[in-house]
Amino acid sequence: MINTSPARACGIDFGTSNSTVGWLRPQAPTLLPLEEGKPTLPSLVFFNAEADSVSFGRAGLREYLEGTEGRLMRSLKSLLGSSLIDGRTEVQGRQIAFRDLLTQFIAMLKARAEAEGGRAFDQAVFGRPVYFVDDNAPADRQAEETLAAIARTVGFSEITFQYEPIAAAFHYERDIHREELVLIADIGGGTSDFSLVRLSPERAKAADRRDDVLANGGVHIGGTDFDRQLSLASVMPQLGYRSQLRNGREMPASIFFNLATWHTINFAYTRQVWAEQQQLALEAMAPERLERLLRLIEQRAGHCWRIRSRKPRSHSPRTTARRCRSNASLQPCATN
């Protein structure tokens, strides 16, 4: 018998790169349009310094790429399970908690889904990876609890979780007639995960499918992590990463890791870092690379691939993001 009633709950895939919201309705698409008629919404937030406003998804990315002064923050899911979730960052001269940033984004997903669905949602099923954090059960549990707490904050009263490899297999499982072992590959923005799952018509009726994930493994090479590694391997050496000082030591690596990681780029713009890098430039064996690094800090160009060699007009590390874009040899990188 076909169920002709719409589902009571929505399903939310809060992804590292993109997010979606689904709702089962008779003879209607499952995925709800979230932006410009599209069912996917890039998981990013742009804080517009010129209009003192906040934009999400493609709209935020478009403002950023057009050269609007502000701060782009993406790959928000990577905060779950990390120590940064209880930290803060500076946005337009104000301190904002990373937890509040995720709350803003999830609240926006809920509001857009309700607007498209024409109804309120107070129940939700969230997809989750088999492990938010590898080999750390307390951190993994904390990541799920954090997401659940955020979901309750934005108005979901009943929240459940489904393992992403099981969710990915539901469509296939509907058409099988006996038990099968299936390999599920999930190439995401943060990781590449592979799971061996057990499927069958009988198991499809179970609410808890934990025991059907027989094995899981993967590598921390997804879109976001690959971007970071690519930056460290090819971009940061041009700014002095792994270069030598006159005392025989390598350049301290912390600034380069901050610049290669989206949520810590702004840490490179502090006055203390500016003073430290000026001093290190005097000791550098490759001074031309440190000059590039100093220009990047001075122009707040952490989101650009490369800076032209011409001298900036201002010598303050507070130079605007708009100047950064006008001085960039290449288009600003949307990765960070």
VENUR-V84049 format. One record per pair of residues at least 6 apart in sequence whose C-alpha atoms are under 6 Angstrom apart, sorted by the first residue. I is the first residue (numbers start at 1). GAP is how many residues later the second one is. D is the distance in whole Angstrom. If there is no record, write none. Layout:
# VENUR-V84049
i gap d
I GAP D
I GAP D
This chain:
# VENUR-V84049
i gap d
4 22 6
6 18 6
6 19 4
7 17 5
9 114 5
9 115 5
10 12 6
10 13 5
10 114 5
11 10 6
11 11 5
11 113 6
11 114 5
11 115 6
12 8 6
12 9 5
12 114 5
13 6 5
13 7 5
13 114 5
16 59 5
16 61 5
16 173 5
17 25 6
17 26 5
17 58 6
17 172 5
18 23 5
18 24 4
18 25 5
19 21 6
19 22 5
19 24 6
20 20 5
21 10 6
21 11 6
22 8 5
22 9 4
22 10 6
23 7 5
24 6 5
31 8 6
32 7 6
33 6 4
34 78 6
41 16 5
42 15 4
43 31 6
44 12 6
44 13 5
44 29 6
44 30 4
45 10 6
45 11 5
45 27 6
45 28 5
46 8 6
46 9 5
46 14 5
46 25 6
46 26 4
47 7 5
47 23 5
47 24 5
48 6 6
48 22 5
49 20 6
49 21 5
67 255 6
69 252 5
69 253 5
79 6 5
80 63 5
81 58 5
81 62 4
85 13 5
85 14 6
87 10 6
88 8 5
88 9 4
88 10 6
89 6 6
89 7 6
103 47 6
107 47 5
114 6 5
122 34 4
122 35 5
123 33 6
123 35 5
123 36 6
124 35 5
125 34 6
125 35 5
125 36 5
126 35 5
127 34 6
127 35 5
127 36 6
127 37 5
128 35 5
128 36 5
129 34 6
129 35 5
130 33 6
132 8 5
133 7 5
165 19 6
178 22 6
179 20 6
179 21 4
180 18 6
180 19 5
181 16 6
181 17 5
182 14 6
182 15 5
183 12 6
183 13 5
184 10 6
184 11 5
185 8 6
185 9 5
186 6 6
186 7 5
188 34 5
189 33 5
189 34 4
189 35 5
190 32 4
190 33 6
190 34 5
190 35 6
191 28 6
191 29 4
191 30 5
191 31 4
192 26 5
192 27 5
192 29 6
192 30 5
193 24 6
193 25 4
194 22 6
194 23 5
194 24 6
195 20 6
195 21 4
196 18 6
196 19 5
197 15 5
197 16 5
197 17 6
198 14 5
228 32 5
231 29 6
238 51 6
239 50 5
239 51 6
239 53 6
239 54 5
240 49 5
240 50 6
242 8 6
242 9 6
243 7 6
243 8 6
244 6 5
244 41 6
245 38 5
245 39 5
245 40 5
246 37 5
246 39 6
258 6 5
258 7 5
259 6 5
262 74 5
269 28 6
281 9 6
298 19 4
299 20 5
299 25 5
301 23 5
303 30 6
303 33 6
304 28 5
304 29 6
306 22 6
306 23 6
307 21 5
307 22 6
308 21 6
